Amino acid sequence: MTIRTGAALVLAATLLGVATMPMRVGAQQSELSGLDAYVDKAMREWQVPGLAISVVRNDSVVLAKGYGVRELGKPERVDEHTLFAIGSCSKAFGSATVAMLVHDGKVRLDDRVQQYLPWLQLWDPWVTHEVRVRDLLAHRVGTPYTIENRLRVISLDYRDVIRRSRYMQPIAPFRDRYVYSNTMYIIAGEVVKEVSGMASWNDFVRDRIWVPLGMNRTNANILTARGTANKAMPHALIDGKLEAYEWEYADSLGSPSGGINSTAWDMAQWLRFQLGEGRFGGRQLIGTDLFREMHTPHSPGRSSARTGSPMISDETAPRFVAYGLGWLVQDYRGKKMVHHSGGASGFVCQQALLPEERLGVYVGTSASGLPEALMYWVFDAYLGAPRRDWSAIRLATSRHAEEESQRVVDQRNAARIKGTKPALPLEGYGGVYDDGGAYGEATVTMKDGKLVLRIGRLSGALEHWHHDTFLIPPFSWLRSGDPLDPARKRRAYGGMPPVGEHTFVTFVLDPSGKVDEMKVEGIAAFKRMR
């Protein structure tokens, strides 16, 4: 089975239906002349079914528009009110909710987190005691998001995610450098919940941001999103055929780490709020100085796409890149640029500001690297800069990455030893395993003649690869208690490695010929419990 997303989506251009929807906010400014043609061309080249974009200038919504279709093979078109998952663009909302509590005098950015969450335990008692609210938002605690994402998928709730954090070792010393973290934003959301006294972070962000800004279609709940008629569907190329699949994400309950779903029109209001430095509709929702703190560098980053943020193109040659509070901060053509990307299962988006130009852009698609390219196109148009084909530049980078990924897959396939069989009867691999850390207990049982591995809420059937190595095919993980339609078998649980490829499971035998250890690739090694 071969599964690819993004630039590898292959389908006839005539099926894409990328004709644009009428704009409902007035005529485009002259700077955007040619945008429709560029978007149509880029969508054909990237081969994505649907896209939404909004542009704000000087507190005016210049553009809020949809292109293409919500789901391949169906006639409903994307418009300015079509719902997309915005992934980690949610982090800017998370930092804004904390800033509102600071504005209210209920929290300080340099307060200890344990002051509000006394039950919090991280991997080190000193770090647990010293970590501040600002550290959570600035990505300088040191825990890696790759492991965090996998833990979120198997966890029952946010408290469980946070509980597992005490077993998660950092990849950098505390406050040493920028290390992107999702769990720290989940913790920040719990701080907001505790201090505000509201039932959830979702309630707070709804009442304090979405309602005042008129973001009436925005939500942070997978059930609400799935029940929305006007929503885009995620797509993936499976065995050479593009298929839509149901909405799913590791952050299915919604949190400031990446759980928000929104539309081009609603995000335009968010951009207005950002360009207004906390002021919207004549009301100052966050103090100006405090608001600017979110757009100020806190953690130095790296300026290379190969060593830093994958959404920063080397071609722009930034002189500096840093992380603020919920935003990346860098320079672009001599201007300060504040931006953040977001990725959820089957969705990629970009939100970006040029504050000095009073200019903001949001782009959402169903799986591609196109948002970054369109962001640069719009910025260049307003700056009067020489036009560059950013879509082609970004597409070439994406295709190169896919070629490298395919090369690894080909090498694995070539290394497979054919004609082998497991050393034990399948029942011999069954049992209870434990990694002694963040993942905890895992079980292997027999069902319908196959081994089934369960880790937390996730389970997957094992297929024999060679010797004592098995695999779980892509999109084959199932999650217990999942409210999604069980008839939809194509699922992409963000964070379960390797995304879009096989997960290999290898059993290690002891000298007596019994299983001693189970190694789950990209997750952990689990000792068999006697």
C-alpha positions in Angstrom: 0.0 0.0 0.0 1.3 3.4 -0.9 -0.1 6.6 0.7 1.0 10.1 0.0 -0.3 13.6 0.8 0.5 17.1 -0.3 2.4 17.6 -3.5 2.1 13.9 -4.4 -1.6 14.0 -4.9 -2.3 13.0 -8.5 -5.6 13.5 -10.2 -6.8 15.0 -13.5 -6.9 18.8 -13.4 -10.3 18.8 -14.8 -11.6 17.0 -11.6 -10.2 19.7 -9.3 -12.8 22.3 -10.2 -10.7 25.3 -9.1 -13.0 28.0 -10.5 -13.4 30.7 -7.8 -16.4 31.7 -5.8 -17.7 35.3 -6.0 -16.1 37.5 -3.4 -18.5 39.1 -0.9 -16.3 41.9 0.4 -16.0 44.2 -2.5 -13.6 44.5 -5.4 -10.0 43.3 -5.1 -7.3 46.0 -4.6 -5.1 46.5 -7.6 -2.2 44.8 -5.7 -4.1 41.5 -5.9 -4.7 41.6 -9.7 -3.5 38.3 -11.0 -4.1 36.4 -7.7 -7.0 34.3 -9.0 -5.0 33.1 -12.0 -2.0 32.4 -9.8 -4.1 30.4 -7.3 -5.8 28.4 -10.0 -2.4 27.6 -11.6 -0.9 26.7 -8.3 -3.8 24.4 -7.3 -3.4 22.5 -10.5 0.3 22.1 -10.0 -0.1 21.2 -6.3 -3.2 19.2 -7.2 -5.3 20.1 -4.2 -9.1 20.1 -4.3 -9.9 23.2 -2.2 -8.4 26.3 -0.7 -9.5 29.4 1.3 -7.7 32.7 1.6 -8.3 36.1 3.3 -6.3 39.3 3.1 -6.6 42.3 5.5 -5.2 45.8 5.0 -5.7 48.7 7.3 -8.5 47.0 9.3 -10.4 46.3 6.1 -11.1 42.8 4.8 -9.7 43.1 1.2 -10.4 39.5 0.4 -12.1 36.5 1.9 -12.6 33.8 -0.7 -12.8 30.1 -1.5 -11.3 28.2 -4.4 -12.1 24.6 -5.6 -14.3 22.0 -4.0 -14.8 20.9 -0.4 -14.6 17.2 -1.3 -13.3 15.6 -4.5 -16.1 14.2 -6.6 -18.8 16.4 -5.0 -20.1 19.7 -6.3 -20.1 21.7 -3.1 -17.6 24.5 -3.5 -15.3 26.2 -0.9 -16.3 29.7 0.0 -15.3 32.2 2.7 -17.4 30.4 5.3 -16.0 26.9 4.7 -14.4 25.3 7.8 -10.8 24.2 7.8 -8.7 22.9 10.7 -6.0 25.4 11.4 -3.7 23.2 13.6 -0.9 25.0 15.3 -2.2 28.4 14.2 -4.3 27.8 17.4 -1.2 28.6 19.5 -1.6 32.4 18.8 -5.1 32.1 20.3 -3.7 30.3 23.3 -1.2 33.1 24.0 -3.9 35.7 23.5 -6.1 34.0 26.1 -3.3 34.0 28.6 -2.6 37.7 27.8 -6.2 38.5 28.5 -5.9 37.0 32.0 -2.7 39.1 32.4 -4.7 42.2 31.2 -7.3 41.3 33.9 -4.6 41.2 36.5 -5.2 37.5 37.3 -2.0 36.1 35.9 1.6 37.3 35.3 3.7 35.9 32.5 6.5 35.2 34.9 4.4 33.5 37.5 5.3 29.9 38.3 3.0 27.4 36.6 2.7 25.4 39.8 1.0 28.4 41.4 -2.0 27.5 39.3 -1.4 23.8 38.7 0.1 22.5 42.0 -0.3 18.9 40.7 2.0 19.5 37.7 5.0 17.2 37.6 7.7 17.4 34.8 10.7 15.2 34.4 12.8 17.2 37.0 11.6 18.6 40.3 13.6 21.8 39.9 12.2 22.4 36.4 8.7 21.7 37.7 9.2 24.3 40.3 10.8 26.9 38.1 8.8 26.7 34.9 6.9 29.9 34.3 3.9 30.8 32.2 6.1 32.6 29.7 8.3 29.5 29.3 5.2 27.5 28.2 4.3 30.0 25.5 7.9 30.6 24.2 8.8 27.0 23.5 11.9 27.0 25.8 11.1 24.1 28.2 12.9 21.5 26.1 10.4 18.7 25.4 10.1 17.6 21.7 6.8 17.8 19.9 7.3 14.5 18.0 7.0 12.4 21.2 4.3 14.7 22.6 2.1 14.2 19.6 2.2 10.4 19.9 1.3 10.6 23.6 -1.6 12.9 22.8 -3.0 10.3 20.4 -3.1 7.5 22.9 -4.2 9.6 25.9 -7.7 9.8 27.3 -7.7 13.5 28.2 -5.5 16.5 28.8 -4.8 15.6 32.4 -3.5 12.2 31.1 -1.3 14.0 28.5 0.2 16.2 31.2 0.6 13.3 33.6 2.7 11.4 31.0 5.0 14.5 30.7 6.8 13.6 33.8 8.3 10.6 32.0 9.2 12.6 28.8 12.9 13.5 28.7 13.8 16.8 27.1 16.1 17.1 24.1 17.6 20.4 25.3 18.2 21.9 28.8 15.5 24.1 30.3 15.6 27.6 28.7 18.6 26.6 26.6 17.0 27.2 23.2 13.8 27.0 21.1 12.3 23.5 21.1 8.8 23.4 19.7 6.3 21.9 22.1 2.6 21.1 21.9 2.2 19.8 25.5 3.3 23.1 27.0 0.4 24.8 25.2 -2.0 22.2 26.6 -0.6 23.1 30.0 -1.1 26.8 29.3 -4.7 26.0 28.4 -5.2 24.3 31.7 -3.8 27.4 33.4 -6.4 29.5 31.6 -9.2 27.0 32.7 -8.1 27.0 36.3 -7.7 30.8 36.6 -10.8 31.7 34.7 -13.0 29.2 36.5 -14.6 28.2 33.2 -15.3 24.6 32.3 -12.7 24.5 29.6 -10.2 26.6 27.6 -12.7 26.3 24.7 -15.3 28.2 26.7 -12.9 31.0 27.6 -11.6 31.5 24.0 -15.1 31.5 22.7 -16.4 34.1 25.1 -13.4 36.4 25.2 -12.2 36.2 21.5 -14.6 34.5 19.1 -17.8 36.2 20.2 -16.3 39.8 20.5 -14.6 39.4 17.1 -17.7 37.9 15.4 -15.9 34.6 14.6 -19.3 32.8 14.7 -18.3 29.7 12.8 -15.0 29.0 14.6 -14.9 26.1 17.1 -12.4 23.8 18.8 -14.3 20.6 18.9 -14.1 17.7 16.5 -17.8 16.8 16.9 -18.9 20.3 16.1 -16.6 20.4 13.1 -17.9 17.1 11.8 -21.4 18.2 12.2 -20.8 21.4 10.1 -22.2 21.1 6.6 -19.9 23.7 5.0 -16.5 22.1 5.8 -13.6 21.0 3.6 -12.5 17.4 3.8 -9.0 16.1 4.2 -7.6 14.0 1.3 -4.8 11.5 0.8 -3.5 9.6 -2.2 -4.0 5.9 -1.4 -2.8 3.3 -3.8 -2.7 5.9 -6.5 -6.2 7.2 -6.0 -7.1 10.4 -4.2 -9.6 9.8 -1.4 -11.3 11.9 1.2 -11.4 10.7 4.8 -13.1 11.9 7.9 -11.9 14.7 10.1 -9.4 13.5 12.7 -6.5 14.9 14.7 -4.6 14.0 17.8 -6.1 17.1 19.4 -9.7 15.9 18.8 -11.0 17.6 22.0 -9.6 21.0 21.1 -6.8 22.9 22.9 -4.6 25.9 22.3 -1.9 23.6 21.0 -3.8 22.9 17.8 -7.5 22.2 18.1 -9.2 25.1 16.4 -11.2 25.0 13.2 -12.1 28.2 11.4 -13.0 29.9 8.1 -11.5 32.5 5.8 -14.0 35.1 6.9 -13.5 34.4 10.6 -9.7 34.4 10.3 -9.9 37.8 8.6 -11.4 39.2 11.8 -8.6 37.6 13.8 -6.1 39.3 11.4 -7.8 42.6 12.0 -7.5 42.1 15.8 -3.8 41.3 15.4 -3.1 44.3 13.2 -5.1 46.4 15.7 -2.7 45.3 18.5 -5.5 44.0 20.7 -8.1 46.5 19.7 -11.3 45.5 17.8 -14.5 47.3 17.1 -13.5 50.2 19.3 -12.7 48.0 22.3 -9.2 47.4 23.7 -9.4 43.7 24.5 -5.7 43.4 25.4 -3.4 46.3 26.4 -1.1 47.4 23.5 2.2 46.9 25.3 1.1 43.5 26.5 -0.1 42.6 23.0 3.3 43.6 21.5 4.9 41.2 23.9 3.4 38.3 21.9 5.0 39.6 18.7 8.4 40.1 20.4 11.2 37.5 20.1 11.6 35.3 23.2 13.4 32.3 21.9 16.1 32.5 19.2 15.5 30.1 16.3 17.4 29.1 13.2 16.9 30.7 9.8 17.2 27.5 7.7 14.3 25.4 6.6 16.6 22.4 7.0 17.5 23.0 10.6 14.6 25.1 11.9 11.0 25.6 11.1 10.0 23.5 8.0 7.6 26.3 6.9 10.5 28.8 6.5 11.9 28.8 3.0 15.6 29.2 2.6 14.9 31.3 -0.5 13.7 34.2 1.7 17.1 34.4 3.4 15.9 35.9 6.7 18.5 37.6 8.9 16.8 36.4 12.1 14.2 34.0 13.1 12.8 33.7 16.7 9.7 32.6 18.5 7.5 35.1 20.4 4.5 34.0 22.3 2.4 31.9 19.9 4.0 33.5 16.9 7.2 33.1 14.9 9.0 36.4 14.3 11.5 37.1 11.5 12.4 39.7 8.9 11.2 39.7 5.3 12.5 42.2 2.7 13.5 44.5 5.5 10.2 44.3 7.3 9.2 42.6 10.5 7.1 39.5 9.7 5.0 37.7 12.4 3.5 34.4 11.3 2.7 30.8 12.2 1.8 27.7 10.3 -0.6 25.0 11.2 -1.0 21.4 10.3 -3.8 19.0 11.2 -4.7 15.7 9.6 -5.2 16.6 6.0 -5.0 20.3 6.5 -2.2 22.9 6.3 -2.7 26.6 6.9 -0.7 29.8 7.3 -1.4 33.1 9.1 1.0 36.0 8.7 1.3 39.7 9.4 3.5 42.5 8.2 2.6 44.9 11.1 4.4 47.9 9.6 2.4 47.6 6.5 -0.8 46.9 8.4 -1.2 43.8 6.2 -2.3 40.3 7.1 -2.9 37.0 5.2 -4.5 33.7 6.0 -4.5 30.6 3.7 -6.0 27.2 4.4 -5.9 24.1 2.2 -6.6 20.4 2.4 -3.0 19.1 2.5 -0.2 21.0 0.8 2.7 23.4 1.3 0.9 26.0 -0.8 -0.2 28.4 2.0 3.4 29.6 2.6 3.9 30.3 -1.1 0.6 32.4 -1.4 1.6 34.3 1.8 4.8 35.4 0.1 3.0 36.2 -3.1 0.6 38.6 -1.4 3.3 40.2 0.6 5.4 40.8 -2.5 2.4 42.3 -4.3 1.8 44.9 -1.6 5.5 45.6 -1.1 6.0 46.2 -4.8 8.8 43.6 -4.8 9.9 41.7 -7.9 7.5 38.8 -8.4 8.9 35.3 -7.7 7.1 32.1 -8.3 7.0 31.0 -4.7 4.6 28.2 -5.5 7.2 26.6 -7.8 10.0 27.1 -5.3 8.0 25.5 -2.5 6.7 22.7 -4.7 10.3 21.8 -5.7 11.3 21.6 -2.1 8.2 19.4 -1.3 8.9 17.1 -4.2 12.5 16.7 -3.2 11.4 15.7 0.3 9.0 13.2 -1.1 11.7 11.7 -3.3 13.9 11.3 -0.3 11.1 9.7 1.7 10.3 7.3 -1.2 14.0 6.4 -1.4 13.9 5.3 2.3 10.8 3.2 1.6 12.4 1.6 -1.4 15.5 0.7 0.6 13.3 -0.9 3.2 11.3 -2.9 0.7 14.6 -4.1 -0.9 15.9 -5.2 2.5 12.9 -7.3 3.2 13.8 -11.0 3.6 11.3 -13.0 1.7 10.2 -16.5 2.6 10.7 -16.2 6.4 8.2 -16.9 9.1 8.0 -16.0 12.8 10.1 -18.0 15.2 7.1 -18.6 17.4 3.4 -19.4 16.9 1.5 -16.1 16.9 0.1 -16.8 20.4 3.7 -16.8 21.7 4.0 -13.0 21.1 0.9 -12.2 23.1 1.1 -10.6 26.5 1.5 -7.4 28.5 4.4 -5.1 27.8 5.5 -1.9 29.5 8.0 0.8 28.5 8.4 2.0 32.1 7.8 5.5 31.1 5.4 7.8 29.2 3.6 5.2 27.1 3.1 2.7 30.0 1.3 -0.5 29.3 0.9 -2.1 25.9 -0.8 -5.4 25.1 -0.6 -7.9 22.3 -3.6 -10.2 21.7 -5.0 -12.4 19.1 -8.1 -11.4 17.1 -9.4 -13.1 13.9 -6.2 -14.9 13.4 -4.0 -11.8 13.7 -1.9 -10.2 16.4 -3.3 -6.9 17.6 -1.2 -4.3 19.4 -2.9 -1.8 21.7 -1.1 1.2 23.2 -3.4 3.4 25.2 -6.5 4.2 23.1 -4.9 3.0 19.9 -4.8 -0.4 18.4 -3.6 -1.9 15.1 -3.5 -5.3 13.5 0.0 -6.7 12.8 1.0 -8.1 9.5 4.1 -10.3 9.1 7.1 -8.6 7.4 10.0 -10.9 8.0 11.4 -13.1 10.8 10.0 -11.6 14.1 9.2 -8.2 12.6 5.6 -7.2 11.9 4.1 -4.0 10.6 1.0 -1.9 11.0 0.0 -0.5 7.6 -0.6 3.2 7.1 -4.0 4.5 8.1 -4.7 1.3 10.0 -4.6 2.5 13.5 -8.0 2.5 15.3 -8.9 4.3 18.4 -11.3 3.1 21.1 -14.1 5.4 22.1 -13.6 7.3 18.9 -16.9 9.2 18.0 -16.1 9.1 14.3 -18.0 7.0 11.9 -16.5 3.4 12.1 -17.4 2.8 8.5 -14.6 5.2 7.5 -11.5 3.1 7.6 -9.1 5.7 6.2 -7.8 7.6 9.2 -4.7 9.7 9.8 -3.9 9.9 13.4 -1.5 12.8 13.6 1.7 12.0 15.4 1.7 8.2 15.1 5.0 7.5 13.3 5.9 7.3 10.6 3.2 9.4 9.1 1.9 7.9 5.9 4.2 4.8 6.1 4.4 1.5 7.9 4.9 1.3 11.7 7.3 -1.7 12.3 7.1 -3.8 15.4 10.0 -6.1 16.2 9.9 -8.8 18.9 13.2 -9.7 20.6 13.6 -13.2 22.0 15.7 -14.2 25.1 18.0 -17.2 25.2 15.2 -19.4 26.2 13.3 -18.6 23.0 10.6 -16.5 24.7 9.8 -12.9 23.9 11.7 -10.5 26.1 11.1 -7.1 24.4 8.9 -5.5 21.8 10.3 -2.5 19.8 7.7 -0.3 18.2 9.5 1.9 15.6 9.4 5.6 16.4 7.6 5.0 19.7 9.4 3.0 22.4 10.9 -0.3 23.4 8.5 -2.3 25.7 9.7 -5.0 28.1 7.4 -8.0 28.4 5.9 -8.3 31.8 6.2 -11.8 33.4 
